[in-house]
Amino acid sequence: MAWDKELEEKKKRESFAHEMGGPEKVARQHARGKLDVRQRLARMADPGSFREIGKLAGKGSYDDNGELTGFSSANFLFGKATVERRPVVLAGDDFTVRGGAADAAIYRKTVLAEQMAHEYGLPLIRLIDGTGGGGSVKTLEDMGLTYVPWLPGWEHVVRNLDTVPVVALALGSVAGLGAARVVASHYSVMVKGLSHMFTAGPAVVAALGENLDKEELGGADIHARNGAVDDLVNSEDEAFAAARKFLSYLPSCAGGPLPRGGRADGVERRDQSLLDAVPEDRRAAYSMRKILTSVVDKGSLFEMGKRWGQSAITAFARLDGWPVAVLASDPSFLGGSWTADAARKVERFIKTANLFRLPVVHFVDNPGFMIGLEAEKAATIRYGVDALNGVYRSTVPWATVIVRKAYGVAGAAMSDHTRFQYRFAWPSGDWGSLPLDGGIEVAYKAELEKAEDPAALLAQIRARLDKVRSPFRTAEAFMVEDIIDPRETRPLLCEFANLAQGRLPS
């Protein structure tokens, strides 16, 4: 038949491509406890859905007659796939071919993967392993020259961050441009004990006199706590599951319709445990995550960035099936005070919510910005104001639940007060320009010094001020819109989520 010879050569070349770096290097990859790139692509995608683009790209070897004798495939693979039945662009580095170094690859493949995601409005998932674009000394020797650094296609990386969801999974040791590709994403994940990330690896850093192994220099626990990556998981399969979960809350591109989930959890569900969720002792901690889990659709809370900026909780969830961005204080960590890291985390999260038009629900228990010498050294006020400005720049519908404390400038970051306040306070609400507890002795110092029984007078003053600080006094002046039974929180927020769909920015 016509073209039999050519079709046979196509099969031969594809067979070579499936060998990746060869049996020995693939076995070495597996011996490290790592999947190879084709296994990863298959597990990330819906079964059988991955269609590779550019499988024939690589470097062929030929005999004296010009016949193909061998073929080394490019170490970057990409294609179209579906994830949870939604089309995506899926890309992966092949560490078995020159350690994933991009200057040993065909860079146009990387560029086209980014372009495809942008031009077709598809989420992009990067499976990164190796320098993923960084240099290789051996390659430079083969070239016979060095070159001025440049980043082919980086303009598309930047553009994708403004247009489509980008997920990056670090599935090995990544350095240089590979590390940059991890953090240039909306959601990034490392695998404990398997992933490492560096600007430069241990061998290079040793020249500075720092003799560290991979784990000490750039282990997953380090970067999950400093905010360089969003999540830390225990296996590659958990990383794939996290990517699927993250994408399930987002549209395929900025401005696209929000994906509504199931609605089996009743809108009118009222959880009795919410009545006891906040202790009467204002200094006592409690679990904000239990409150969130109770209020949102069952099983829908998906937290990201849990290990850094820990006084702020950032998560996705659903209300009556609609995805929302959930921002909350964690009173069990520094009383919920916003540190510099917490403020950075909040600002980044709000930007993501705005980009993908997710309504924000903010659960507030914020006693203010963190204070003290270390807080000043960390420029807490600088990052705190950046987060505050992010709240005021937000364009999506916003609902606020004041669970307990809201003090000072940080407390005012609960919402943009110039817009309609879709806001509810619990009876445990406690707010003001500053905490009363810490200022009583200062404000009444002269009276206390003159008193025959300072302790008794202090108790009387506290009792008077407790009446003044009652949230119902604030409601009388309509300076808070509604004080609600905590059990009403879910029905009211579901009402908000449904109304918000008609007010999403275009």
CORSUL-V613965 format. One record per pair of residues at least 6 apart in sequence whose ideal C-beta (glycine too) atoms are under 6 Angstrom apart, sorted by the first residue. I is the first residue (numbers start at 0). GAP is how many residues later the second one is. D is the distance in whole Angstrom. If there is no record, write none. Layout:
# CORSUL-V613965
i=I gap=GAP d=D
i=I gap=GAP d=D
This chain:
# CORSUL-V613965
i=12 gap=43 d=5
i=12 gap=58 d=6
i=13 gap=41 d=6
i=15 gap=55 d=4
i=16 gap=38 d=5
i=16 gap=56 d=4
i=19 gap=6 d=6
i=19 gap=74 d=6
i=19 gap=76 d=5
i=20 gap=75 d=3
i=20 gap=76 d=5
i=24 gap=71 d=4
i=25 gap=10 d=5
i=25 gap=70 d=5
i=28 gap=7 d=5
i=28 gap=67 d=5
i=34 gap=201 d=6
i=36 gap=40 d=6
i=36 gap=55 d=4
i=36 gap=57 d=4
i=39 gap=52 d=5
i=39 gap=87 d=5
i=40 gap=9 d=5
i=40 gap=49 d=6
i=40 gap=51 d=5
i=42 gap=197 d=5
i=43 gap=196 d=5
i=44 gap=36 d=4
i=44 gap=45 d=6
i=45 gap=36 d=5
i=48 gap=32 d=5
i=48 gap=33 d=4
i=49 gap=29 d=6
i=49 gap=31 d=4
i=50 gap=28 d=5
i=50 gap=29 d=5
i=51 gap=27 d=4
i=52 gap=25 d=6
i=52 gap=26 d=5
i=53 gap=55 d=5
i=56 gap=17 d=5
i=56 gap=49 d=5
i=57 gap=13 d=6
i=57 gap=14 d=5
i=57 gap=15 d=4
i=57 gap=16 d=5
i=58 gap=13 d=5
i=59 gap=8 d=5
i=59 gap=11 d=5
i=60 gap=8 d=5
i=60 gap=9 d=4
i=62 gap=6 d=5
i=73 gap=31 d=5
i=73 gap=32 d=5
i=73 gap=35 d=6
i=74 gap=19 d=4
i=74 gap=22 d=4
i=74 gap=23 d=6
i=74 gap=25 d=6
i=74 gap=30 d=5
i=75 gap=17 d=6
i=75 gap=29 d=5
i=75 gap=33 d=5
i=75 gap=34 d=6
i=76 gap=15 d=5
i=77 gap=13 d=4
i=77 gap=35 d=4
i=80 gap=7 d=6
i=80 gap=9 d=4
i=82 gap=161 d=6
i=83 gap=160 d=6
i=86 gap=35 d=6
i=87 gap=34 d=6
i=87 gap=35 d=5
i=87 gap=37 d=6
i=88 gap=24 d=6
i=88 gap=27 d=5
i=88 gap=28 d=4
i=88 gap=33 d=5
i=88 gap=35 d=5
i=89 gap=35 d=5
i=90 gap=22 d=5
i=90 gap=35 d=5
i=91 gap=35 d=4
i=92 gap=7 d=4
i=92 gap=35 d=6
i=92 gap=36 d=5
i=92 gap=37 d=5
i=92 gap=39 d=5
i=94 gap=34 d=4
i=94 gap=35 d=5
i=94 gap=77 d=6
i=97 gap=6 d=4
i=98 gap=31 d=5
i=99 gap=29 d=5
i=99 gap=30 d=2
i=99 gap=31 d=6
i=99 gap=32 d=5
i=100 gap=30 d=5
i=100 gap=35 d=4
i=101 gap=31 d=3
i=102 gap=32 d=6
i=102 gap=33 d=6
i=102 gap=36 d=5
i=103 gap=32 d=6
i=103 gap=35 d=5
i=106 gap=45 d=4
i=109 gap=43 d=6
i=110 gap=41 d=6
i=110 gap=42 d=3
i=113 gap=39 d=6
i=113 gap=42 d=4
i=113 gap=43 d=6
i=113 gap=46 d=6
i=114 gap=41 d=5
i=116 gap=7 d=4
i=116 gap=43 d=6
i=116 gap=47 d=5
i=117 gap=41 d=6
i=117 gap=42 d=5
i=117 gap=45 d=6
i=120 gap=131 d=6
i=120 gap=132 d=4
i=122 gap=41 d=6
i=122 gap=42 d=4
i=122 gap=124 d=6
i=122 gap=129 d=6
i=123 gap=42 d=5
i=124 gap=42 d=5
i=124 gap=118 d=6
i=125 gap=42 d=5
i=125 gap=55 d=6
i=126 gap=42 d=5
i=126 gap=44 d=6
i=127 gap=40 d=6
i=127 gap=42 d=5
i=127 gap=46 d=5
i=127 gap=50 d=6
i=127 gap=53 d=6
i=127 gap=54 d=6
i=128 gap=42 d=5
i=128 gap=43 d=4
i=129 gap=48 d=6
i=130 gap=44 d=5
i=130 gap=45 d=5
i=130 gap=47 d=5
i=131 gap=42 d=6
i=131 gap=46 d=3
i=131 gap=49 d=5
i=132 gap=44 d=3
i=132 gap=45 d=6
i=133 gap=41 d=6
i=133 gap=42 d=3
i=133 gap=43 d=5
i=133 gap=44 d=6
i=139 gap=6 d=6
i=156 gap=27 d=5
i=159 gap=6 d=5
i=162 gap=90 d=6
i=162 gap=91 d=5
i=163 gap=89 d=5
i=164 gap=21 d=6
i=164 gap=82 d=6
i=164 gap=85 d=5
i=165 gap=19 d=4
i=165 gap=20 d=5
i=166 gap=20 d=5
i=166 gap=76 d=5
i=167 gap=14 d=5
i=167 gap=17 d=4
i=167 gap=20 d=5
i=168 gap=20 d=5
i=168 gap=70 d=5
i=169 gap=12 d=5
i=169 gap=20 d=5
i=169 gap=25 d=4
i=169 gap=27 d=6
i=170 gap=65 d=6
i=172 gap=23 d=4
i=172 gap=41 d=6
i=173 gap=8 d=6
i=173 gap=23 d=5
i=174 gap=23 d=5
i=174 gap=26 d=5
i=178 gap=18 d=5
i=181 gap=6 d=5
i=182 gap=45 d=6
i=185 gap=166 d=6
i=186 gap=43 d=5
i=186 gap=59 d=5
i=187 gap=41 d=4
i=187 gap=42 d=5
i=188 gap=42 d=5
i=188 gap=44 d=6
i=188 gap=50 d=5
i=188 gap=53 d=5
i=189 gap=30 d=4
i=189 gap=39 d=5
i=189 gap=42 d=6
i=190 gap=42 d=6
i=190 gap=45 d=6
i=190 gap=48 d=6
i=191 gap=28 d=5
i=191 gap=40 d=6
i=191 gap=42 d=5
i=194 gap=25 d=5
i=195 gap=18 d=4
i=195 gap=22 d=5
i=195 gap=23 d=6
i=196 gap=21 d=5
i=196 gap=26 d=5
i=197 gap=19 d=6
i=197 gap=20 d=4
i=201 gap=10 d=6
i=201 gap=15 d=5
i=219 gap=12 d=5
i=222 gap=6 d=5
i=223 gap=8 d=4
i=223 gap=83 d=4
i=224 gap=82 d=5
i=224 gap=83 d=5
i=226 gap=81 d=4
i=229 gap=74 d=5
i=229 gap=75 d=5
i=230 gap=11 d=6
i=230 gap=73 d=6
i=232 gap=6 d=5
i=232 gap=9 d=6
i=244 gap=57 d=5
i=248 gap=67 d=4
i=248 gap=74 d=4
i=249 gap=106 d=5
i=250 gap=6 d=6
i=250 gap=7 d=6
i=250 gap=105 d=6
i=253 gap=101 d=5
i=253 gap=102 d=6
i=257 gap=65 d=5
i=259 gap=61 d=4
i=259 gap=62 d=6
i=260 gap=57 d=5
i=260 gap=60 d=5
i=262 gap=58 d=4
i=264 gap=32 d=5
i=264 gap=33 d=5
i=266 gap=53 d=5
i=266 gap=224 d=6
i=266 gap=227 d=4
i=267 gap=223 d=5
i=268 gap=221 d=6
i=269 gap=217 d=4
i=270 gap=23 d=4
i=273 gap=20 d=6
i=273 gap=212 d=4
i=273 gap=213 d=5
i=274 gap=211 d=6
i=276 gap=14 d=5
i=277 gap=8 d=6
i=277 gap=126 d=6
i=277 gap=150 d=4
i=278 gap=7 d=6
i=284 gap=46 d=5
i=284 gap=47 d=4
i=287 gap=40 d=5
i=287 gap=42 d=5
i=291 gap=9 d=6
i=292 gap=8 d=5
i=294 gap=194 d=5
i=294 gap=195 d=5
i=295 gap=21 d=4
i=296 gap=21 d=4
i=299 gap=17 d=5
i=299 gap=18 d=4
i=300 gap=14 d=6
i=300 gap=16 d=5
i=301 gap=13 d=6
i=301 gap=14 d=5
i=302 gap=12 d=4
i=303 gap=10 d=6
i=304 gap=9 d=5
i=304 gap=40 d=5
i=307 gap=33 d=6
i=308 gap=32 d=4
i=308 gap=33 d=4
i=308 gap=36 d=3
i=309 gap=23 d=4
i=310 gap=19 d=5
i=310 gap=22 d=5
i=310 gap=23 d=5
i=310 gap=25 d=5
i=310 gap=26 d=6
i=310 gap=28 d=6
i=310 gap=31 d=5
i=311 gap=30 d=4
i=311 gap=33 d=5
i=311 gap=34 d=5
i=312 gap=15 d=4
i=312 gap=17 d=5
i=313 gap=35 d=4
i=314 gap=11 d=4
i=316 gap=7 d=6
i=316 gap=9 d=5
i=318 gap=174 d=5
i=318 gap=175 d=5
i=318 gap=178 d=4
i=319 gap=174 d=4
i=319 gap=177 d=6
i=321 gap=175 d=4
i=322 gap=35 d=6
i=323 gap=34 d=6
i=323 gap=35 d=5
i=323 gap=37 d=5
i=323 gap=173 d=6
i=324 gap=28 d=4
i=324 gap=33 d=4
i=324 gap=35 d=5
i=325 gap=35 d=5
i=326 gap=35 d=5
i=327 gap=35 d=4
i=328 gap=7 d=4
i=328 gap=36 d=4
i=328 gap=37 d=5
i=329 gap=6 d=6
i=330 gap=34 d=5
i=334 gap=32 d=5
i=335 gap=29 d=5
i=335 gap=30 d=5
i=336 gap=30 d=6
i=336 gap=31 d=6
i=336 gap=33 d=4
i=337 gap=31 d=5
i=337 gap=46 d=6
i=337 gap=72 d=5
i=338 gap=31 d=5
i=339 gap=38 d=4
i=339 gap=39 d=6
i=339 gap=40 d=5
i=339 gap=43 d=4
i=342 gap=40 d=4
i=342 gap=41 d=5
i=342 gap=44 d=4
i=343 gap=39 d=5
i=345 gap=41 d=4
i=346 gap=39 d=5
i=346 gap=40 d=4
i=346 gap=43 d=4
i=349 gap=40 d=4
i=349 gap=44 d=6
i=352 gap=7 d=5
i=352 gap=43 d=6
i=353 gap=40 d=6
i=353 gap=41 d=6
i=353 gap=42 d=6
i=356 gap=39 d=6
i=356 gap=147 d=5
i=358 gap=37 d=5
i=358 gap=38 d=4
i=358 gap=141 d=4
i=359 gap=36 d=6
i=359 gap=38 d=5
i=360 gap=38 d=5
i=360 gap=132 d=6
i=361 gap=38 d=5
i=361 gap=52 d=6
i=362 gap=38 d=5
i=362 gap=40 d=5
i=363 gap=38 d=5
i=363 gap=42 d=5
i=363 gap=50 d=5
i=364 gap=38 d=5
i=364 gap=39 d=4
i=364 gap=40 d=5
i=365 gap=40 d=6
i=365 gap=44 d=5
i=365 gap=45 d=5
i=366 gap=38 d=5
i=366 gap=40 d=5
i=367 gap=39 d=5
i=367 gap=40 d=4
i=367 gap=42 d=5
i=368 gap=11 d=5
i=368 gap=15 d=5
i=368 gap=41 d=5
i=369 gap=10 d=5
i=387 gap=25 d=4
i=390 gap=22 d=5
i=391 gap=24 d=5
i=394 gap=110 d=5
i=396 gap=103 d=4
i=396 gap=106 d=5
i=397 gap=17 d=5
i=398 gap=23 d=4
i=398 gap=97 d=4
i=399 gap=14 d=5
i=399 gap=15 d=5
i=399 gap=23 d=4
i=400 gap=23 d=5
i=401 gap=23 d=4
i=401 gap=27 d=5
i=402 gap=23 d=5
i=403 gap=24 d=5
i=403 gap=26 d=6
i=404 gap=25 d=5
i=405 gap=8 d=6
i=405 gap=25 d=4
i=406 gap=25 d=6
i=406 gap=28 d=5
i=420 gap=60 d=6
i=421 gap=74 d=5
i=422 gap=58 d=5
i=423 gap=58 d=5
i=423 gap=60 d=5
i=424 gap=46 d=6
i=424 gap=55 d=5
i=424 gap=58 d=5
i=425 gap=60 d=5
i=428 gap=42 d=4
i=435 gap=29 d=5
i=435 gap=33 d=6
i=439 gap=21 d=6
i=443 gap=17 d=6
i=447 gap=6 d=5
i=450 gap=6 d=4
i=470 gap=12 d=6
i=473 gap=6 d=5
i=474 gap=8 d=5
